């Protein structure tokens, strides 16, 4: 993989996010978890604006369980592809929400032996019916937050609850839940990364924006999933124009709406290259995490090192052709 001679520090080294509320946005170029030495100067300083593109950086990561179920094969494959970060969803068939402290330590140390850091925890929290009791989701989130800190990350992916298509009826309850979850994350020194997903409250760009703006906490940011918008027919270019101020993380997979199909990065309607170009020009410093979901030879998506490698190669080509700094 191409790397600069003097590689910038990973955003894993940045400070944790506090509890302060207010209108300040932490999107491209204004990241709360950017190392302090990168955050000096006023946001509207002309010199700072000119420097943003040269200070941008995309750290490539990926979902290890899309390669293999077990840690050893996940780590070996990521290492062979020179990917230095992993987004942990499941290891050994166990979801991160089920990890106890000892298991989290084993996973952290197992990846560390291969020189791989953990960029985020891809939890299933919020992927539940909003009409079900909230207490179970709260308990799950508390466990995930504890595991995240042991794993060495402050980033936790969450969802915004299934609403059965009835957003108006469930709006107040979803906002109440997300605000409470953001408070729990702030107490733990973590940041929740809301992901757009079919069927949940935050399904469309407008719904995601409404949720993020209404909760309005630094401990709730956005994971932009290209395919999850594209496969539903939403314009990702319109989506990013609305959500850039909150976007601190990307899930990289691509899709077409008709037929609804997940495809390698750059082959679908996610406009991945254009959005990463815009992000880099605006000074984005964060993770682009591969979640390929590819079907090989017509099969259902299953863990596959070869499918992951196809997606990885496609992402690298996009980054290199754009000239986007990456590692």
Secondary structure, DSSP 8 states (H G I E B T S, - for coil): ----SS----GGGS------BSS----TT--TTS-GGGS-S-TT-HHHHHHHHHH-EEEEEEBGGGT-SSHHHHHHHHHHTT--EEEESEETTEEGGG--HHHHHHHHHHHHTTT-EEEEEE--TT-SBTTS-SHHHHHHHHHHHHHHHHHT--EEEE---B-TT-HHHHHHHHHHHHHHHHHHHHHTT-EEEEE--TTBSS-SHHHHHHHHHHH-BTTEEEEEEHHHHHTTT--HHHHHHHHGGGEEEEEE-EEEETTEEEESTTSSSS-HHHHHHHHHHTT-EEEEEE-----STT------HHHHHHHHHHHHHHHHHHT--B-
